[in-house]
Amino acid sequence: MSAATDTTPPAAPPNAIGQSVRDSLVIARRNLIRMTRIPEMVLFGVIQPVMFVILFTYVFGGSMKIGNTTDPDVYKDFLMAGIFAQTVTFATAGSAAGIADDMQKGLVDRFRSLPMARGAVLTGRTVADLVQTAITLLVLAIVALLVGWRTGSADPTSAGEVLAGFGLLLLLGYAFTWIGALIGLSVRTPEAATSGGIIWLFPVTFVSNAFVDSSQMTPWLRHIAEWNPFSATVQACRELFGNPGVVQSDAWPMQHPVWASLIWSVLIIAVFRTLAVRKYRSAAS
């Protein structure tokens, strides 16, 4: 009698993309659960932009000139796109501090010892931060409506365009969290990550068209503001929200702000995700 032959087919190799998605969602779920157990993380993240809305609206509203008027209601509608964009980009500091904290506690080394995709730890973290940013943005939009902000105040708009504007904001926020991820992997402590994650954001957000009409800046500063990726998203949101302050400029990002915002955000994600994953591999090795 002939020996029985084992006809069991060899195991199929795992789908790399599918595994990466599953692992990233597991890490994202872990961070979201942690967020619910530390609600002050969300609370403090909401309080700061709300304070900016109130302060800029009621303290500076009557002194800022937009176009040919200093009407505080005009400035209020002009301001909100900038506040929204500032809020999503300031989430960078939280991403940097969170990743630095995980590195310091050795959690990244534990994740690395598991059979999981290399970039899943960072992708999961940035996805969880995106969810937190979306919650903050929703609360901020409600507060903006309560203080008098309205879409379509300068030009007619539609619900689809408004949603597209918020989509661009979330895309920009997600892009900047990858910068935060790289910073968090590059420093030794969460405190240093918080400082390193936020200090560079002040010139990025203030040398822009977020809070003032960039056409009133000196020429060299105006050119910097007009080519600032942050300004492109702010301009695109004002255009999509139908709010005043859409600056007429010869700079390509200001003439095509929606496309400029998309290109800048995708480019930032491509560059800084590559750098962050490479840094993660070397830092955890």
N, C-alpha and C positions, 0 to 999 in steps of 0.2 A: 504494500500500500504506500502510496506517495504521501509525503508530509503535507499537511495543510498549509496553504499559502496565505500569508496575511495580506488581505486586499484593502486594508483601511487606507483611504487616501491621505496624503500628507496635509497637515493643517495649512490653510491658506494664510499668507502673510497679512498682517493687519493693515488696514487702510490708514495710511499716515495722516491724511487730511481728516478723516473721520475721528481718529484717535485724538488728534490735536484739538478738534472742536469739543469732544466729550471731556477731555481733561481741562480745557479752558473753562467750560461751564461748571465743572466741579469746583474749581478754584474760585470762580465768580460766586457760586452759591455759598461757599465758605465765608467769603468776605461780606456778602449780604447778610448772612446770619449774624456775623460779628457786628455789623452795623445796627441790627435790631436790638442787640444786647447792650449796645452803647449808644442810646438815642441822642445823647448830648453831641455826638459827632455831627448828626444831621441838624440838630437845633442850632449849634453855633455856626454851621455852614450857611444857614438861612438868615440868621440875625444880621451878619455883616452886610450882605447886599441890600437888605431891607433898610438898614441905616443909611447906606449910600443913596438909595432912592429918596428917602425923606430929607436928608441933608442937602443934596444937590437940587431937589425940587423946590424946597422952601427957603433955603439960604441963598442959593445962587440964581434962582429962577428969574428974578427981576432985573439982574445985572448982565446977563449973557445976551449978546446980540447975535441973532440967527437971521441971516438975510438982511433985511432992513428994519427989523423990529426987535424989541426987547420984551415982547409979550411973554409972561411966564408960562402961559398955556402952550405957546409955540415951543418954548424951550423944553417943556415937559415931554411933549411928543418927540422932539429931537433927541432928548436925553436917553430914552428908554432902551433904544437899540444898543447904545454904548454900555449901559449898565448891564444888560443881558449878556453882552459879549465879555465884559469884565468878569462877571460872575462865573461863566463857564471856564475862563482861562485861569482864574485864581484857584480852581480845583487842582491845579498842578501841584501846589504845595502839599495838599493832602495826599496825593499819590506818592510824592517823593518821600514824605515822612512815613507813610504806611509801609512802603517797600524797605526803607532803611530800618524800620522797627523789626520787620520780619527777618532781615539779614542779621541784625544784632542778636535776636533771640534764637537764631539757628534754625528757624522754620524753613528757610530756603534750602539749607543743606538736607533737611528731612525730605522735602519734596523732591530734591535731586536724587535721593536714594531710591525713589519709587520708579516703577516702569511707566513713565509718563513723557509726553512730548516736551522738548526743551523749552519752547516758548510759551507753554501753557500757563506757567506761574504768572508771567507778566501780562499775558493777554487776559487771563481771568481777572487779575487785579484791575486792569484798565476798564474792562467791561463793567465790573462792579462799581467803579468810580463813575462811569458814565450813567448808570442807573441813579446813583446819588445826585449827580449833577442835574439829571432830568427832573427829579423830585424838587430840588432847589429852584430850578427854573420855573416849574409850575407854580410854586408858592409865590415866587417873585412876580410872575405875570398877574396873579390875582391881586397882589398888593399894588402893582402898577395900575390896574383897572380901578382899584379903590381910590387912588390919589388923582385919577382923572385921565390917565393915558388911554388913547383910543387909536385903533387902526383906521386907515382911510381918512385921516384928518387932513391930509394935503392932496392926495390922489386916490381915486377909487381902487379898491383891492378886493380880493376874494378870499374865502376860507382856505382854499388850496395854496394861495400865495403866502398867507400867514403861516400855515403849517410848514411850508417850504423854508420860510425864514427861520423858524425854530429848529428845523432839521439842520440848516447850515450852522446854527449856533452849537448844536450838539456835536456835529462833526468837528468843528473847531475845538471844542472842549476835549473831545476824544483825542484829537491830534496832540494837544498840549499835554495830556496825561502821559504820553510817551516821552515827552521831554522830562516830565517829572519822574518817570520810571528810570531814565538814564541818570538823573541827578541822585535819586535814592540809592542807586547801585554804586555811585561814585564817591559817596561820603561815608563816614564811620558811625555817625549817630543820627537819630531822628531829629534832634534839635538843629544840627547842621543842615539836614535835608530840608527842614521847614524854612530856614533862612535862605538857603540856596535855591529853593523852589519858588520863592516869592519876590526876592529882591530885584531880579531882572525883569519882572513883570511890570514894575512901575513905569520905566521908560517905554516899554512896549505899549502899554495901555494909555499912557498920558501923551506920548508923542504920536498922536493919532487924531482922527476926527470923531472920537467917542464923545467928548465933553465940550469941545469948541469947534467952531467952523474953521477947518484947516485952511481955507482960502485967505483967512486973515493972518496967517503965520508969515514969518519972514521966508523968502523963497527957498533957501537951503533946507530949512526945517519942514516947509510944506512938502518938498519932494520926498523927504524921508517918511513923513506921515502918509503920503499918498501911496507909497510902495510898501507900507507896513501891512503884513498879512492880516493883522487885527483890523486895520481900517477897511480892508476889502469886505470883511464879513459885516462890519457895522454898516457900511454903505449899502451892501446887498440887502440887509434886513430893513433898513429905512425904505429902500425901494419896494421891497415885497410887502412891508407893513403899510405902505402908503403914507408915511410920516414925512414931515418937513425936514429939510437939511440935506437933500441929495445934492452934493456939490458938483457943479459943472467944472470938469478939469480935463486937460489934455492927456493926463496919465492913463495908460491902458487899464489898470485895475479900477480906476474910478469910472471909466466909461463902460466897463463890462464887469461890474462888481460880483455878480453871481458866479460867473465863470472863474474869475480871479479867486474868489473864496474857495471854490471847489478845488482848483488847482493847488493853491497854497496848502490847504488842509491835507489833501492826498499826498503831496510832496513831503510835508512834515511827518506824516505817519510812516511813509516809506523809508525816509532817512533815519528817523529816531527809533523806529521799531528795530531796524537792522542793527543800529549801534547799541540799543539797550539789550537785545538778545545776545549779541556778541559779548557785551560787558557782563551779562548774567553768567554766561558759560565760563568766562575767565575768573569771575569773582567767586563762583561756587565750586571751582575745581581745586 
